Amino acid sequence: MGRTNLGAKELCNQTETTLHSHPGGGNGAVIKSGQSTGAKATEVQVDFASAFLAIPRIALSPYSAHIVWITEVTVNYFKWKNNSKNVGVTVDWIAIEW
């Protein structure tokens, strides 16, 4: 049997997505997420498809044991650094505005 993708197209295609929760009359968090890859020893900028209203909180989860860190966050983008001098690194990221 073939694989079936259930859910929003943006989720199934692993592109940026905006999810809204609406507790308390629609004042829930705005969440965007995605994947990003950085070549060895580089800083990578991830642009949001639409700007947040306030600077979001960012979390990164690398696919390997290499060290990465966030270097800058704005309402339009964030930057992260791949500290590995030998290999590229892929990270999953999530940005949340409360």
C-alpha positions as CSV (number, residue, x, y, z in Angstrom):
1,M,0.0,0.0,0.0
2,G,1.3,3.5,-0.8
3,R,2.0,6.2,1.7
4,T,-0.9,8.5,2.4
5,N,-0.2,12.0,3.8
6,L,-2.9,13.2,6.1
7,G,-3.0,16.8,7.2
8,A,-2.4,20.2,5.8
9,K,-0.4,20.3,2.6
10,E,2.3,22.5,4.2
11,L,2.7,20.0,7.0
12,C,3.0,17.0,4.6
13,N,5.4,18.8,2.4
14,Q,7.6,19.9,5.3
15,T,7.4,23.6,4.4
16,E,6.8,26.4,6.7
17,T,3.4,26.3,8.4
18,T,1.5,28.6,10.7
19,L,-0.7,27.0,13.3
20,H,-3.1,28.9,15.5
21,S,-4.8,27.8,18.7
22,H,-7.7,29.8,19.9
23,P,-8.1,29.5,23.7
24,G,-9.7,32.4,25.5
25,G,-11.3,34.0,22.4
26,G,-8.6,33.6,19.8
27,N,-5.6,34.9,21.7
28,G,-3.5,31.7,21.2
29,A,0.1,31.4,20.1
30,V,1.4,31.8,16.6
31,I,3.7,28.9,15.6
32,K,5.9,28.5,12.6
33,S,8.3,25.6,12.0
34,G,10.5,24.0,9.4
35,Q,13.9,22.6,8.5
36,S,17.1,24.3,7.7
37,T,20.5,23.0,6.6
38,G,23.8,24.8,7.1
39,A,27.2,24.0,5.5
40,K,30.1,23.5,7.8
41,A,31.2,26.5,9.9
42,T,28.5,28.8,8.5
43,E,25.8,31.1,9.8
44,V,22.3,30.5,8.2
45,Q,19.4,32.9,8.0
46,V,15.9,31.5,8.0
47,D,13.3,34.0,6.7
48,F,9.7,33.7,7.9
49,A,7.0,33.8,5.1
50,S,5.2,36.4,7.1
51,A,6.5,38.5,10.0
52,F,5.6,37.9,13.6
53,L,4.1,40.8,15.5
54,A,6.6,40.4,18.3
55,I,10.0,38.7,18.5
56,P,9.4,34.9,18.7
57,R,11.0,32.3,20.9
58,I,13.1,29.9,18.8
59,A,14.1,26.3,19.4
60,L,16.5,24.2,17.3
61,S,16.9,20.5,17.2
62,P,19.9,19.3,15.2
63,Y,19.9,15.9,13.4
64,S,23.4,15.1,14.8
65,A,25.5,15.6,17.8
66,H,27.1,18.8,16.4
67,I,26.8,22.1,18.2
68,V,24.5,24.7,16.8
69,W,23.3,28.0,18.3
70,I,21.0,30.9,17.6
71,T,22.8,34.2,16.8
72,E,20.0,36.6,16.0
73,V,16.2,36.8,16.2
74,T,13.9,39.4,14.7
75,V,10.2,39.4,13.7
76,N,11.2,38.7,10.1
77,Y,14.0,36.1,10.4
78,F,16.4,34.3,12.7
79,K,20.0,33.2,12.2
80,W,21.7,30.1,13.5
81,K,25.3,29.0,13.4
82,N,26.7,25.5,12.5
83,N,29.8,25.2,14.7
84,S,31.0,22.0,12.9
85,K,34.2,22.6,10.9
86,N,33.8,19.2,9.1
87,V,30.1,18.6,8.0
88,G,26.9,20.3,7.2
89,V,24.1,20.1,9.8
90,T,20.3,19.9,9.4
91,V,18.1,21.3,12.1
92,D,14.3,21.2,12.8
93,W,13.2,24.6,14.1
94,I,10.1,26.0,15.7
95,A,9.3,29.7,16.4
96,I,6.5,30.7,18.8
97,E,5.0,34.1,19.5
98,W,2.8,34.3,22.6
